[in-house]
Amino acid sequence: GKKPTDECADTITDYLGALSSGTATPSAEPAAAIASYLDDLSPESGGDEAYLSDNVPSTTSARAVDSYLEAVTTGDVKPPTPDAVGSYLGAISTGEVATPESETEIMSYLSTPAEELADAPIDLEAAPYLSAIFDECDVREPT
């Protein structure tokens, strides 16, 4: 699979922060892009083009990411810190954590107690988020 990057984790974190603050609204494209990236990180993909073309993205991962983004948007879940996102991406890439099958799996890894949430400024001007996710995470464009 791919190796996660700090830039990608920051981009995803910015998007989650924008959803949480209401600056961005959830849509299917960023959710699918993030799910596709998570699938690509999995050691199971191994960069195998046949695997990747059959899993663009897995509908299970896409549903899990979509539900998680909705939970962030509604305020049911606090947006994670960049470190938490980076750690999650790393855990998927090493196989320590499987690609998500439900939003609960994502929440359990990324949930941060309120007192630990950083007051780090979120770059809300980094628009559009979708192209940033494609650029920074090297996500394959849907065919």
C-alpha positions in Angstrom: 0.0 0.0 0.0 0.9 3.7 0.0 2.7 5.4 2.8 0.8 8.1 4.7 2.1 11.7 4.7 1.8 14.5 7.2 0.5 16.8 4.5 -2.4 14.4 3.8 -3.2 14.1 7.5 -3.2 17.9 7.8 -5.5 18.2 4.7 -8.0 15.7 6.0 -7.8 17.4 9.5 -8.5 20.8 7.9 -11.5 19.3 6.1 -12.9 17.7 9.3 -12.4 21.0 11.1 -14.3 22.9 8.4 -17.1 20.4 8.6 -17.3 20.8 12.4 -17.3 24.6 12.2 -19.9 24.7 9.4 -17.5 26.2 6.9 -17.8 23.2 4.7 -20.7 20.9 4.1 -20.2 17.1 3.6 -20.5 15.7 0.2 -19.9 12.4 -1.4 -16.8 13.3 -3.4 -14.4 14.1 -0.4 -15.8 11.0 1.5 -15.1 8.8 -1.5 -11.6 10.3 -1.9 -10.8 9.7 1.7 -12.1 6.2 1.6 -10.2 5.5 -1.6 -7.0 6.8 0.2 -7.6 4.5 3.2 -8.1 1.6 0.9 -4.8 2.4 -0.9 -3.0 2.6 2.5 -4.0 -0.9 3.4 -1.2 -3.5 3.0 -3.8 -5.7 1.4 -3.7 -3.4 -1.6 0.0 -3.8 -2.0 -0.1 -1.3 -4.9 -1.7 -4.0 -6.9 -3.5 -2.3 -9.8 -6.1 -5.2 -10.2 -6.9 -4.9 -6.5 -7.1 -1.1 -6.7 -9.3 -1.1 -9.8 -11.7 -3.5 -8.1 -11.8 -1.4 -4.9 -12.4 2.2 -5.9 -13.2 2.7 -3.1 -14.7 -0.2 -1.2 -18.3 0.7 -0.6 -17.9 -0.3 3.0 -15.1 2.1 3.6 -16.9 4.8 1.7 -20.0 4.4 3.8 -18.0 4.4 7.0 -16.1 7.6 6.1 -19.4 9.2 4.9 -21.1 8.4 8.2 -18.1 9.6 10.2 -18.0 12.9 8.3 -21.7 13.4 9.0 -21.1 12.8 12.7 -18.4 15.5 12.7 -20.7 17.9 10.8 -23.6 17.4 13.3 -21.2 17.9 16.2 -21.8 14.3 17.5 -18.0 13.8 17.2 -15.3 16.4 17.8 -12.8 16.8 14.9 -9.5 14.9 15.5 -6.1 16.5 15.9 -3.6 16.2 13.0 -1.6 13.8 15.2 -4.6 11.5 15.6 -5.3 11.5 11.9 -1.6 10.9 11.1 -1.5 8.0 13.6 -4.7 6.5 12.2 -3.3 6.7 8.6 -0.1 5.1 9.8 -1.9 2.3 11.6 -3.9 1.5 8.5 -0.7 1.5 6.3 1.0 -1.0 8.6 -2.0 -3.3 8.9 -2.3 -2.6 12.7 -5.8 -1.3 11.9 -8.0 -2.6 9.0 -9.7 -0.2 6.6 -12.9 0.9 8.4 -16.1 -1.0 8.0 -18.2 1.4 10.1 -18.0 5.0 11.4 -17.7 3.5 14.9 -14.3 2.0 14.0 -13.1 5.5 12.9 -14.6 7.2 15.9 -12.9 4.7 18.3 -9.5 5.4 16.9 -9.9 9.2 16.3 -12.0 10.2 19.3 -10.2 12.7 21.4 -11.4 13.7 24.9 -12.6 17.3 24.8 -9.9 18.4 27.3 -7.2 17.2 24.9 -8.5 19.0 21.8 -5.9 21.4 20.6 -6.9 25.0 19.9 -4.7 24.8 16.8 -5.9 27.2 14.1 -7.6 25.4 11.3 -6.8 26.7 7.8 -10.4 27.3 6.6 -9.1 29.2 3.5 -7.5 26.1 2.1 -10.2 25.6 -0.5 -11.4 23.7 -2.3 -11.0 20.8 0.1 -11.6 18.1 -2.5 -8.7 19.2 -4.7 -6.5 19.5 -1.7 -7.3 15.9 -0.7 -6.6 14.7 -4.2 -3.3 16.6 -4.3 -1.9 16.0 -0.9 -3.1 12.4 -0.5 -2.3 11.4 -4.1 -5.8 9.9 -4.4 -6.8 8.3 -7.7 -9.5 10.2 -9.5 -12.7 8.1 -9.9 -13.0 6.7 -13.4 
